[in-house]
Amino acid sequence: MREVELTIIGAGPDGICAAIEAAKSNMPVSVIDENQLGKDYIQGEKLIEQLQRYNQKSNYVEGALVWGIFEDNEVAFLHKDKNERLKTQRLILAEGAFDRPLPFPGWTLPGVLTAGAALRMDCAICGRYEGAKYCI
């Protein structure tokens, strides 16, 4: 089983930034993500270029689905139809945000928002309407 000092699960902007900072500090890092490195983010391409500068200190595993994290700091994942495990000293979860609404009675009524929709609302509307129950 491979051993690493730091494992980051998630290669979105936060995961890539964490990997860059760790590599700058000479900490070997392994980044695991289900997708390819995201050039679709606003700063994605720049972040990927920075990460590649520290290639000797970073290892990126794309197309890997993490299916378990165990007490002894063991991370289990599926990569290329093969189960793999690694042991890590430190772990960062940077899995990102994806709004998955769970239907419940009344979820389609006006004014009912998912957490992701509420986070995207502009703060300027806070307190603008009488009876507003949230402020972001």
N, C-alpha and C positions, 0 to 999 in steps of 0.2 A: 504494500500500500504506500502510495506517495505521501510525503509529509511536506507541508508548506507552512510558512509563518503567518500569512494572511490570506483568507479566502473572501472574495466579494461575490455575492450572488446578485446578479443584475448588472447589465452593461449599458444602462441608460446614462444620461448626463451625470447623475450623482455617483453611480458606480464607477464610471470612467474617471471622474475627478478624484475619487478616493484612491483609485489604483495609481493615478499619476502622482499624487502626494506621497503615497507609500513608496513608490519606486524612487522618487526624488530623495527619500530618506534612506535609500539602500535596503529597503525591506522587500524581500521576494514576495510577490503577490500572484495569486491565481484568480482570474475573473471567470465566472461561469454564467452563461446566459442561454436562454432558449432560442434566441434569434441571432442574427448577424449584428455586428457593431452598427449602431444607428447613425448613418450619415443624414438621416431625415430630420434630426434635431437641429434647431437654429444654429448652435455652435458645434454640432456633431462632428463635422469634418476636421475642425481645428483640434477638438479633444482627441480624436483618433490619431492625428498626426503627433500630438504630444505624447500619447501613450506609446506609440511605436518608437519614439526616441529612446524610451526606457525598456526596449524589448528584452534586453538581457536580464532585467529584474521582474518582468511581467510575463505571465502565461495566460493566454485567452482561450477558453474552451467555448466555442459557439455551437449552437444546435444541441445543447445539453439541458435536460429537464431534471432539476433537483427534486428528488422524491423523499428524501429523509435527512434529518439532522439529528444526531444521537448525542447522548450525554457525554461521551468521551471525545467530543469535538470531531466526530467523524461525519463527513458529508457524503451522502450517496446520491448518485445521479445516473441518468440514462444518456449515453452518448454513442451515436452511430449503432443503435440496436444492441448495445452492450452495457451492462451495469458496471459502474466504476465507483470507487470510494477513494477519498483522501482524508487525511488527518490534518487538522489545522490548529494553530495556536490561537488565532484570532479570527472572528467572523463578522462581516458587515453584510446586513441585508439591505439591498438597494433595489428592491423588486419593483419600484415605480408605483404608479397609480393608474388603475383601469377601473372605470365605473361599471360595476356589474349589478344592475338593479335586481332586487328580489321582489317579485310581485307579492303584494299583500292587499287586503281589502281596502279600497279607496286610493290605491297608488296612482291612478290616472286622473284623479280630481285636480281641478285648478289649484295652484298654490302648493301642491305636494312636490317636493324636489328630492332627487337623489343627492347623496353627499357630494358627488362630483359636480353636479349642476350648482349646488349651493356654493361650492368653492370658487366656481367661475363667475359668480354674480359680482357685480361691481359694488364695492363698499359704499359708494355714494348713495345708494338707495336706502341704507340703514337709517331707520328713524323717519324716513320720508313719508311712510304710510302709517296711519294709526293702526295699532294692533300688531305691528311687525314683531315677530318673535325671535329674530335672529340678527346677528351682526357678524360679518366675516372680517 
